[in-house]
Amino acid sequence: MNMLRSVRARLLVFLLAAIVLFAIVQAVVAYRSALSQADEMFDNHLQRTAVSLARGAPMSPALAGEEAGANDEDLLIQIWSAEGVRIYRSTRRIVLPEQIVLGMSTVTTAQASYRMYSVATPTRIIQVGQDLAVRQRLAGGFAWRAVLPTAAMAPLLMIIVWWVVGSSLAPVDRVRRQLAQRQPGDLPGIDEGDVPDEVRPMIAEMNLLFARVDRAFSAQRQFVGDAAHELRTPLTALKLQIDALSRAPDEAARARAVARLEEGVERARRLVEQLLSLARQEAAPVGTVVAANISLTDAVRLAIADAVPLAQARDIDLGMVRDDAAVAAIAPDALRMLLSNLLDNAIKYTSAGGRVDVGVANEPGACRVWVEDSGPGIPVRDRARVFERFVRLDGTSGEGTGLGLAIVKAIADREGIVVTLDESEALGGLRITLRFAAHGASPPGQAALG
């Protein structure tokens, strides 16, 4: 049964079996048909011979003693006069029975069985017969000659089928060899070439898969390179701070070095944490995380409560300016990370004494969450770039890692949330808006970089 898992073996087994079965059936039908036709032909020959003799040349008693040079395949002829006297027979070796049955009949003698045809005229009765064994031998020869073409064509047809199946599947075997020879990371598309139409859609899907995997590998390589580059700076700073700590001349200098070292460790921890968050968000395929119906208003309140200590440390007024009741289908962890990164970015890039406002609005068909600040904002030309990893704009503080908005974009793309960047009319800084599908509605689309 394992052999029949192969398309080639399955085709060959079933096609060759069909040819053999067809050849056998055809041979039997041809053989029986040839026998029937030969039997009918011999009967017609007996009848025509008898009728011809009845209409033809006169026979005289003088002929009764003649012995024809007959053989086993010749017809046996007897002619009787109207008075019942046999006036002619074609051979003396074989004597046909004297019982006369007009028309076609089969008679048996001590020597053999005969097929007879008898016809009567006003002056005579003519019998024409043939040995049934001779008829069967001749008919068998005709029948075997009718079977021979089928017997000869069956092997030829099997060879043709073998070749056609092999040549038809050769492109599939070529694709298999291409894949077997590839090395890890060798992901160009497979050459479809002369691949059969039935296999072509599978090859096309494999090429699309290779393209997606290649893009994922490229993104991973870029991510690892960027992460290594970004980690080099805080690790170098930590080394320098440790050196400064070891060379501190007094307790005051040592305390300052320890404080700087703690800040450097915290920045490195924050960077690593965001790197891991970004990696998890980009690696999670769409639909793998079960979404739940979550109150956006409650989630925003919790996110603000978590961000209050950071805002107070920077003397930033953080509050909620609108709190419509809104529900959206989203993974809880994804929503928490989304809001946390938005608030973290807004607080870090807003000057001390500034303001950050958060709002939730429930609208027909969708609901919005926005975060706006009184910071420097983002120029229109740079708004697409800030969603890339490790991008920090000129003139901004060096506190950020350049990963906050990249994490926001990764979550938004996966959850079907539309993200737009605008200038805040109320505060003059940046306004980031998240547009969710309303509860029970379809997602509004992928993230839009505006």
Number of C-alpha atoms within 10 A of each C-alpha: 6 6 10 13 9 11 12 15 15 14 16 20 15 12 16 19 13 13 18 17 13 14 19 16 13 15 20 14 15 19 22 18 14 21 22 13 15 20 17 12 13 16 19 13 15 24 21 14 19 26 19 11 19 20 10 9 8 7 13 9 12 9 12 17 13 13 12 10 8 13 9 11 13 14 18 23 23 22 25 19 17 13 9 11 12 17 18 20 23 22 21 13 8 13 15 24 12 11 7 18 14 14 13 16 13 14 17 13 11 7 10 13 16 22 20 27 27 22 20 19 12 8 10 19 24 24 31 27 26 23 21 18 15 14 19 14 12 16 22 17 16 16 23 17 14 19 21 13 11 17 16 11 13 18 15 11 14 18 12 12 17 17 12 13 16 16 12 14 14 15 17 18 14 13 16 11 11 12 13 9 8 11 8 5 11 11 18 12 15 15 13 17 9 11 19 14 10 8 12 15 13 11 19 15 12 14 18 15 14 18 15 13 14 16 13 14 14 13 13 15 12 13 17 14 12 14 16 11 12 17 15 13 12 18 15 12 16 20 14 14 20 16 12 18 19 11 12 16 10 8 9 10 14 16 13 15 21 17 14 18 20 14 13 19 16 13 18 21 13 14 20 16 12 19 21 12 17 22 16 14 21 20 12 13 10 13 9 8 15 10 15 12 14 17 15 26 21 15 16 23 16 14 21 21 12 14 18 17 12 15 24 14 9 16 15 22 16 22 15 16 10 15 17 15 13 22 22 21 22 22 16 16 10 20 21 14 17 21 22 20 20 20 26 18 20 26 28 19 21 23 17 16 12 18 21 24 21 22 20 23 17 19 12 7 14 20 21 21 23 22 21 28 30 25 22 15 22 18 12 12 8 11 16 15 16 19 19 16 20 20 16 17 14 7 7 15 12 12 11 18 19 21 23 27 21 22 27 25 26 22 24 24 19 20 23 19 24 22 23 17 20 17 19 17 11 11 17 14 21 24 24 20 22 21 22 29 23 20 17 12 12 13 19 15 16 15 21 15 14 15
